[in-house]
């Protein structure tokens, strides 16, 4: 995954590319955002009897409205509406066309049939989809952390792929799964977790499990940092990302109100995904023809334009996707604050089954397309994502 072959081409003396994707400020806002989100969320939640009310709720409303659906659609935008990824779209139709179509058909085929049409009633089918979505989502979050570490590894030319994967999936996936079990926050935990793990015994030992997990987390993080410092060219962004991820997981492992951790964990993920999508295609080549392709190219070359588009889509589609995301939960419906009666009417309309199927389908396609467009081990993906990987010369980093 190293990009050394792209650096110093043409026989010139090799200068190290900047270890930052864009700049220390940009990276801190979009990729290393855990470092400022974490203290902000903990400050807003401190001393509050109900953290879900007050400034933390306002913060999460803003982040949700501007980034939630935009981040979900960001990889789809890269796959279908950029010149950078058009060669991949032609060369890999199974990944980019056939698989998303099959996912969509499967979700609608599971959700839309009435109660008696299939062996399982619709409520049980939705529970099964929610459990599958939770499993894929947990892996997806860990995979994004692996992707961020891989991106910085590609820019620094140092690091270990297997160590990055083990840390990202073990800490950002496994430890979060453990924390969710201890908090009873796994999707429909009583239906697939509690039966085999004797919940009474786990509950009685929860304090000791959390303490042991925190000790292991500190040891693993320390080992990761030592390995980072000892490489030929230590990467400050990688070190900061490791610290931010470990800090978020430490918050997850403490006895917690679920809402502050939900805000930290999801906001970090959404903002990072949106930030990467604004930069990935901005070095794409101009299309040879087509007015629409030319217009899309002008947009894709401007990160601020992609950001504005994704934010607008996120806000506009918020009430549509909340029908599935908050179905049967006690979460607030933020779409009501923007669209009022229209948002509420969606949840009682005849369109509810279709909207639920759409929500699941776009979620699963998002997991797939994130893998498709950020699979940096593929040379053609690295070529498409030149906006993230192209060398940025720096004399001191």
C-alpha positions, -999 to +999 in steps of 0.1 A: +000+000+000+030+023+001+031+051-025+068+053-027+066+045-064+046+077-069+071+098-051+102+112-067+094+099-102+114+110-132+148+105-116+145+135-092+157+133-057+130+119-035+114+142-010+091+128+016+054+136+010+036+153+039+023+129+064-009+149+066-036+143+040-041+180+035-028+200+064-026+196+102-057+218+105-078+200+079-068+166+092-076+176+128-111+187+118-120+158+096-098+127+104-085+133+139-118+147+151-119+124+181-094+147+197-118+176+199-151+157+199-143+137+230-136+166+254-165+186+239-190+158+244-178+149+279-179+186+289-215+190+276-226+158+294-207+165+327-231+168+357-262+164+336-289+141+350-301+135+315-273+141+290-297+136+261-312+170+270-294+203+267-263+213+248-253+177+240-286+171+223-282+203+203-248+192+192-259+158+181-289+172+163-266+194+142-241+166+135-269+142+126-287+166+103-255+176+085-235+144+083-255+112+090-271+105+056-245+125+038-218+101+051-240+071+041-243+084+005-207+096+002-191+064-011-221+059-035-214+094-048-177+085-054-186+052-071-212+066-096-208+103-100-170+109-103-146+106-132-120+093-107-139+060-101-154+056-135-127+031-146-134+010-116-171+011-123-164-004-158-138-029-147-156-042-116-194-044-124-200-072-099-188-050-070-202-017-082-235-027-100-246-063-095-239-066-057-258-033-048-288-044-070-289-078-053-287-062-018-316-038-027-338-066-041-331-088-010-340-061+015-372-052-003-380-089-007-376-094+031-394-064+043-423-058+019-442-091+019-472-089+044-473-108+077-485-141+064-467-142+030-434-157+044-426-182+071-416-154+095-439-125+103-425-091+093-416-081+129-392-111+131-378-103+097-370-068+108-353-081+140-331-104+119-322-075+096-314-053+125-291-079+141-273-085+107-270-047+103-255-044+138-229-070+131-219-055+098-220-020+113-197-030+142-172-044+117-177-014+094-167+011+122-135-010+129-127-012+092-129+026+089-103+030+117-081+005+098-086+026+066-076+058+084-044+042+098-037+027+063-041+061+047-015+076+070+007+045+066+006+050+028+017+087+032+045+080+057+057+048+041+061+032+075+040+010+096+026-026+096-006-035+078-013-065+100-007-045+132-030-017+120-058-042+112-054-060+145-055-028+165-084-012+145-106-043+145-097-055+179-099-022+197-124-004+174-145-035+169-140-061+195-138-039+226-168-019+214-188-051+211-178-061+246-188-026+259-221-029+242-228-063+257-220-050+292-242-020+286-270-041+271-268-020+240-264-048+213-292-048+188-319-072+203-293-085+227-319-107+245-325-126+213-290-136+202-265-128+229-279-132+264-290-168+259-255-182+255-236-159+278-256-161+310-265-125+315-268-127+353-232-138+356-220-112+332-239-085+350-224-095+384-189-094+370-193-063+348-171-041+369-142-066+369-146-071+331-145-034+325-114-030+346-096-059+329-106-046+295-092-011+303-059-026+314-057-046+282-066-015+262-039+005+278-013-022+272-023-027+236-023+010+229+011+014+246+025-014+224+011+003+193+026+036+202+060+022+209+059+004+176+050+037+159+077+057+176+104+031+167+098+032+129+123+050+106+099+079+101+074+082+129+040+096+118+024+121+141-010+118+125-009+080+131+001+085+167-027+110+172-053+087+156-043+058+178-046+080+209-080+093+198-094+058+190-081+044+224-097+073+242-131+068+226-130+031+235-120+039+271-151+060+273-171+031+259-158+007+286-167+028+316-202+025+332-219+050+310-250+068+300-254+055+264-261+089+248-227+106+253-209+076+238-234+073+210-226+110+201-188+105+202-187+072+183-211+080+155-201+117+150-164+107+147-174+081+120-197+104+101-174+134+100-144+113+089-163+096+061-176+129+048-142+146+050-125+118+030-153+119+003-147+156-003-110+151-010-108+117-028-119+128-063-104+163-065-075+153-087-096+134-112-090+141-149-115+160-170-141+139-189-136+138-227-172+147-234-207+151-220-222+182-204-234+164-173-201+147-168-184+181-172-207+197-146-201+168-121-163+171-127-164+208-119-182+199-086-159+170-077-128+192-081-141+215-054-142+199-019-164+226-005-190+218-032-191+181-024-194+190+013-223+214+006-240+187-015-236+159+011-248+182+039-279+193+019-288+157+011-283+147+047-307+174+060-333+168+033-334+130+036-332+130+074-369+122+081-370+096+053-342+075+068-352+080+105-382+058+098-359+028+096-332+039+120-354+048+149-381+021+142-391+007+176-365+027+195-367+055+220-343+078+200-354+113+192-367+120+158-346+150+148-363+153+114-394+165+133-375+196+143-369+206+107-399+192+088-425+190+116-458+173+106-444+160+073-417+140+091-443+126+116-467+117+088-440+096+071-439+073+102-476+065+099-480+064+061-484+034+038-448+040+028-433+027+060-424-008+049-407+006+017-389+033+037-376+006+062-364-015+033-347+015+017-330+023+050-316-012+053-306-014+017-287+019+017-270+009+049-257-024+035-247-008+002-228+019+022-208-009+039-201-024+005-192+008-013-169+020+015-149-012+009-150-006-029-138+030-029-113+029-001-097-005-007-062+009-009-045-024-014-059-023-050-036-002-073-067+010-093-084+022-061-052+041-052-052+057-086-089+067-082-083+082-047-053+103-058-068+133-040-061+115-007-028+098-016-010+122-040+023+134-026+022+168-009+058+179-005+069+189+029+104+197+042+099+189+078+072+163+080 
